[in-house]
Amino acid sequence: MKLKFYVLLLISLSFLQVSAQDPITIGGACSTTEALGSYVYNGIVNGKNSYRLTITSGEAACNDFTTEATCGAATIAVDYDITWSGSRWEWTYVETSLYCQWFAPAGLCIPGFRLSNPNPKSKKAITLFATSSEDTTLPPCNGWVAESGGCVPVITGCEALSVIQNTFSNDIKLYPNPTNGSITINFGNKNESLTVRLISIIGQVIWTKNFQNSSSLQFEIVQPTGFYFVEITGENEEKALFKVLKE
């Protein structure tokens, strides 16, 4: 019966869940219309997915200069980023100066450096458009607060990856998700007795662990990459169920 439950649950959720690296789409109110559109996965930042919309790539522009005389001109890369700072989600405009230099042996214009700034990539300006303090696995769909950029995003493709069910009296945070293997679960208060089960995507129980007097738990998923369920049962039969992706 439990196997049938998890298989049916997976099928029903497949239409609602998103892959960890699927793009998200940002709409909403913003006078800077170029900031609206499809943002692609840009790696893990502070334990959570980040997303980027690239408007211009200054690094590629160096190749557009074909003579030594024109190669010295500075070019600009413009990106819009959605990242987790460690305490909040941030939607930012990032303008990066990229300097080009002439590589005479090959007759090419390549990304270079200046003596006053050895780093060829130097952030020139960052504008904070909006923030959200919601501690979600993926950027929250709405509820953002406008900052200096004056924009409030409405995001699609941001459906939660993790929480499927929670009958505990308080919110439970599981992170990072996606994970490389290490998992932390915060309950917000101490629980006298907890049972945690790791379950395969087809409903097979991989292991069961018991925890006493815990307000947070840490464990490792050492199994191969893929989706798993983490089921938590409290002393009064409260239950929480998470869907976790190990990358």
Phi and psi in degrees as a GROMACS rama.xvg file:
@    title "Ramachandran Plot"
@    xaxis  label "Phi"
@    yaxis  label "Psi"
@TYPE xy
-65.0317  -37.9971  LYS-2
-61.0485  -44.8342  LEU-3
-61.9164  -39.3376  LYS-4
-60.1882  -47.3235  PHE-5
-69.84  -36.0294  TYR-6
-65.7315  -45.3625  VAL-7
-64.7177  -37.9652  LEU-8
-62.5709  -42.9334  LEU-9
-61.6725  -43.5827  LEU-10
-62.9231  -43.8894  ILE-11
-67.025  -32.2472  SER-12
-82.7716  -16.2711  LEU-13
-62.1585  -23.9147  SER-14
-83.9906  -14.5926  PHE-15
-107.618  -26.5518  LEU-16
-84.7545  154.749  GLN-17
-117.65  149.905  VAL-18
-66.5383  150.326  SER-19
-60.9989  -24.8562  ALA-20
-113.336  14.9231  GLN-21
-68.221  149.092  ASP-22
-70.1642  160.599  PRO-23
-117.332  156.301  ILE-24
-116.915  129.305  THR-25
-108.918  122.203  ILE-26
-121.4  -156.342  GLY-27
105.943  -162.993  GLY-28
-94.8073  115.232  ALA-29
-160.407  122.995  CYS-30
-68.3044  -23.2444  SER-31
-87.0224  85.8639  THR-32
-66.1921  -23.6348  THR-33
-68.1749  -15.8573  GLU-34
-78.5259  -11.0071  ALA-35
-93.2484  139.149  LEU-36
148.351  -158.891  GLY-37
-91.0744  124.962  SER-38
-105.486  131.729  TYR-39
-96.305  154.773  VAL-40
-57.8527  133.097  TYR-41
-127.983  29.4405  ASN-42
93.3241  179.056  GLY-43
-95.0872  127.376  ILE-44
-125.28  121.743  VAL-45
53.6033  39.0236  ASN-46
86.1626  -0.158412  GLY-47
-134.951  160.339  LYS-48
-59.6937  142.662  ASN-49
-119.538  156.976  SER-50
-136.424  149.406  TYR-51
-141.453  140.479  ARG-52
-114.915  115.629  LEU-53
-96.6246  123.867  THR-54
-91.3464  -52.4883  ILE-55
-135.017  144.396  THR-56
-111.98  102.517  SER-57
-65.4605  -29.5517  GLY-58
-62.8493  -41.6837  GLU-59
-69.3512  -27.4911  ALA-60
-66.8717  -24.2356  ALA-61
-56.7903  -36.2793  CYS-62
-68.5163  -15.5891  ASN-63
-74.9095  -19.5353  ASP-64
-86.9173  126.859  PHE-65
-110.69  -2.56174  THR-66
-128.927  157.437  THR-67
-63.7801  -33.1602  GLU-68
-65.8104  -36.8616  ALA-69
-91.5611  -15.2116  THR-70
-66.6085  -26.9103  CYS-71
-73.1232  -6.57364  GLY-72
-70.3482  136.861  ALA-73
-75.2234  143.932  ALA-74
-120.714  164.639  THR-75
-124.762  136.173  ILE-76
-106.183  133.442  ALA-77
-122.07  123.813  VAL-78
-133.939  154.335  ASP-79
-118.79  128.834  TYR-80
-121.892  144.194  ASP-81
-115.55  114.855  ILE-82
-139.027  157.094  THR-83
-95.5975  120.896  TRP-84
-80.3146  -13.0381  SER-85
114.339  -21.4464  GLY-86
-135.142  -13.165  SER-87
-161.542  160.591  ARG-88
-83.602  141.15  TRP-89
-131.522  134.503  GLU-90
-109.377  116.029  TRP-91
-130.407  152.657  THR-92
-99.3091  128.149  TYR-93
-124.806  121.268  VAL-94
-113.371  120.197  GLU-95
-117.394  127.935  THR-96
-81.1776  130.861  SER-97
-122.19  128.299  LEU-98
-104.526  138.287  TYR-99
-107.797  150.537  CYS-100
-138.027  154.652  GLN-101
-86.856  125.36  TRP-102
-102.056  93.9169  PHE-103
-59.709  -42.9051  ALA-104
-55.2719  -33.7831  PRO-105
-103.641  -6.24492  ALA-106
63.5008  40.4794  GLY-107
-125.065  152.453  LEU-108
-99.2746  119.97  CYS-109
-127.062  160.747  ILE-110
-58.9403  132.68  PRO-111
-132.095  -151.871  GLY-112
-148.636  162.944  PHE-113
-115.471  150.181  ARG-114
-59.6709  -33.514  LEU-115
-76.137  -15.5372  SER-116
-151.45  86.7783  ASN-117
-60.2851  -22.5951  PRO-118
-78.2872  119.367  ASN-119
-66.9457  -18.788  PRO-120
-111.477  110.691  LYS-121
-126.89  115.869  SER-122
-62.4766  127.29  LYS-123
-99.6332  -38.1082  LYS-124
-155.231  138.898  ALA-125
-131.325  126.439  ILE-126
-115.723  125.832  THR-127
-86.5015  112.183  LEU-128
-80.2727  -50.1766  PHE-129
-158.302  160.138  ALA-130
-137.19  159.775  THR-131
-144.258  130.116  SER-132
-90.3105  3.29008  SER-133
-67.9036  125.728  GLU-134
-88.2989  73.9539  ASP-135
-104.366  161.526  THR-136
-65.5048  -45.8454  THR-137
-114.66  164.13  LEU-138
-53.9695  134.301  PRO-139
-64.5196  148.333  PRO-140
-66.8866  -35.9477  CYS-141
-152.726  -171.519  ASN-142
84.3016  14.136  GLY-143
-73.9654  155.46  TRP-144
-113.046  127.276  VAL-145
-67.2259  137.644  ALA-146
-111.833  -146.391  GLU-147
-63.6973  -26.4316  SER-148
-73.9886  -17.236  GLY-149
71.1011  25.2113  GLY-150
-115.735  142.823  CYS-151
-124.928  109.388  VAL-152
-81.1111  151.043  PRO-153
-121.324  118.712  VAL-154
-108.994  135.983  ILE-155
-114.427  151.516  THR-156
87.776  16.0189  GLY-157
-109.257  16.5283  CYS-158
-56.7575  142.419  GLU-159
-62.4219  134.267  ALA-160
-80.062  -28.0758  LEU-161
-102.763  -61.7384  SER-162
-73.7764  121.329  VAL-163
-106.024  -42.5641  ILE-164
-148.403  142.395  GLN-165
-153.45  109.932  ASN-166
-105.658  6.93093  THR-167
-68.1695  158.316  PHE-168
-76.1066  -12.0027  SER-169
-129.462  162.072  ASN-170
-67.8285  144.936  ASP-171
-118.857  131.283  ILE-172
-107.698  124.159  LYS-173
-116.352  127.478  LEU-174
-157.516  161.834  TYR-175
-74.339  156.162  PRO-176
-149.384  105.032  ASN-177
-65.9621  160.621  PRO-178
-134.553  155.311  THR-179
-87.429  -2.99398  ASN-180
146.013  -39.2321  GLY-181
-78.2562  132.681  SER-182
-126.842  136.005  ILE-183
-121.055  136.54  THR-184
-123.81  123.74  ILE-185
-109.217  132.076  ASN-186
-102.668  -20.4822  PHE-187
88.0433  -23.2499  GLY-188
-147.787  167.685  ASN-189
-83.1125  137.872  LYS-190
-116.068  131.995  ASN-191
-66.757  -38.0635  GLU-192
-146.916  128.147  SER-193
-135.483  141.233  LEU-194
-118.356  126.798  THR-195
-117.481  131.424  VAL-196
-122.515  136.313  ARG-197
-98.8653  126.138  LEU-198
-124.745  136.426  ILE-199
-71.125  169  SER-200
-67.0919  -16.9106  ILE-201
-100.354  8.0698  ILE-202
95.4306  6.42495  GLY-203
-82.0823  129.47  GLN-204
-74.6832  119.274  VAL-205
-86.079  -46.4764  ILE-206
-155.463  160.941  TRP-207
-128.83  131.413  THR-208
-128.047  144.394  LYS-209
-111.494  138.418  ASN-210
-128.398  141.802  PHE-211
-120.047  138.638  GLN-212
49.7023  54.5746  ASN-213
-119.958  137.028  SER-214
-106.283  -11.7118  SER-215
-149.568  151.77  SER-216
-129.128  147.785  LEU-217
-132.984  137.24  GLN-218
-157.264  170.638  PHE-219
-115.281  139.632  GLU-220
-99.3311  105.565  ILE-221
-95.5799  -2.0279  VAL-222
-72.1374  169.667  GLN-223
-61.3756  165.74  PRO-224
-60.5577  149.554  THR-225
145.649  -173.486  GLY-226
-90.583  144.39  PHE-227
-140.276  160.213  TYR-228
-106.596  139.614  PHE-229
-115.778  116.883  VAL-230
-108.471  129.643  GLU-231
-118.816  129.808  ILE-232
-122.596  129.933  THR-233
-90.4501  175.3  GLY-234
-65.7291  -24.3114  GLU-235
-103.85  26.1833  ASN-236
68.2163  18.5066  GLU-237
-64.3375  149.824  GLU-238
-136.329  146.615  LYS-239
-137.154  140.775  ALA-240
-131  128.769  LEU-241
-121.667  146.124  PHE-242
-104.574  124.789  LYS-243
-122.948  139.459  VAL-244
-109.054  120.269  LEU-245
-94.8484  123.733  LYS-246
